[in-house]
Amino acid sequence: MGRRSLFTALNALVHTSDPAGGPATEMLPVIDDAFAVRVLDLAIRLGETMLVAGSPASEVTLTIVRVAGVYGLDPVHVDVTYNSITVAHHRSGEDRPITLMRVVRGAAPDHARLQRLQALVTEIRSGLPLDAAALRFRGIRRTPFRYHQPVAVSAQALLAVGVAVMFGANWLVIVLSFLAAGSAAVTQFLLGRARVPFFFSQIAGAFVLTIVAAASPLLRATGWEAAMTMRPSVIVASGIVLMLAGLTVVGAAQDAIDGFALTAMGRILELVTQTLGVVLGILAGIETARVIGLGLEAPTEALPLGPVPLQFLGAGLIALAVAVINGAGLRIIVVSVALSVVAWLGYVAAAAIGFETAAASGVGAFVGSLVGILAAYRLHVPSVAITTAAILPMVPGAAVFRGLLGVVESGDSPATLLTGFSTLAAAATVGIALAVGASLGIYLGQPLRASLGSVIRARARVR
């Protein structure tokens, strides 16, 4: 007996146990197909609404997996592309998986809705029943956009005012920037109501902006001092920032880094297409102005920014306008304005120590996104909402216009043409720096946010 026991012990040390000889370890399935479909339907609809509202693909995927896991579905496989989400759950022993797919029909940023969705997900993870969660979600989805259209149009015009203030423009340029941006916003709204593709809306909006800027020197005939010293290029530069305000530069970069190639390529293609619409609209406006005798003078050097206090004031106005345009509530608006000041402080500090414009923009975007993701955790607001508002003041609208104007007005001068293209390349470099800096800040901020959460929970247990 002793030898047999010793042999058995040695055999157990050398060989693995036979699964067929041991007791069954799998639990009997307690979730039927109908319940699983309801869970997956809630999870995928949550993910779809978040993706439309502006969340990155990684956050959408994580939310779907977490919500499904709360109600007992594990594992769940999620595939997020630019315009669709597919979710599958395959229980052990079943012949076929349960698979659902939702088509995502265009982006419509609504940060107040996104904030309510995040609160719902938190409640689900705290034990909210499935029926109550589905009811709450239907209420959130049916909630209309927070602001009426006149308010949104006024916010778009205010964004252009913020850009003009940053450049230290006089009162006349500020008024013209407001009117030009408001006209472009109304034009885009009417074209949207007529179901015109957004690409053509971008062309039309940029065309309106350029024509207003080209006609503004006519006011010099009034003899006003403000008209004599005005810079029409500021009007177009402010409008370009407005036209590019809704583009998902950071989201595209983050999806690419996260490995969501299809989603990243879709967003990048959308970014390129809509930017091309702005370029075509400006080119059409410049050429039309030239034909009717309202030519714009190409600036020989970069537009100088105004005094530093006005720069911070303009950055705050831009953040406020962007938050309203995206349907944010009061908390997100306040945080966005504060964060824009922090991001611009990073830009100013980097430029003061000798960084070039692109590098300083990247530093500002990094600081803004890093502080933003920590603030989002503490204040329970979507990080994408405040990060977008923080980096927008650094969008190189003036450089884009100066480069395009140089290309159009180059004529037979190769030097002017080369200068225009180099200016456009520098603007593209700034855009890339903004995307990289913001993405880096988000990735470094996530572990810091997790560590901060662990410290807070540990202190709560001690108390």
Buried (B, 14 or more C-beta within 10 A) or exposed (E): EEEEEEEEEEEEEEEEEEEEEEEEEEEEEEEEEEBBEBBBBBBBBBBBBBBBBBBBBBBBBBBBBBBBBBBEBEEBBBBBBBBBBBBBBBBEEEEEEBEBEBEBEEBBBBBBBBBBBBEBBEEBEEEBEBEEBBEBBEEBBEEEBBBEEEEBBBBBBBBBBBBBBBBBBBEBBBBBBBBBBBBBBBBBBEBEEEEBEBBBBBBBBBBBBBBBBBBBBEBEEEEBEBBEEBBBBBBBBBBBBBBBBBBBBBBBBBBBBBEBEBBBBBBBEBBEEBBEBBBBBBBBBBEBBBEEEBBBEBBEEEBEBBEEEBBBBBBBBBBBBBBBBBBBBEBBBBBBBBBBBBBBBBBBBBBEEEBBBBBBBBBBBBBBBBBBBBBBBEEEBBBBBBBBBBBBBBBBBBBBBBBBBBBBBBEEEEEBBEBBBEBBEBBBBBBBBBBBBBBBBBBBBBEEBEEBEEEEEEEEEEE
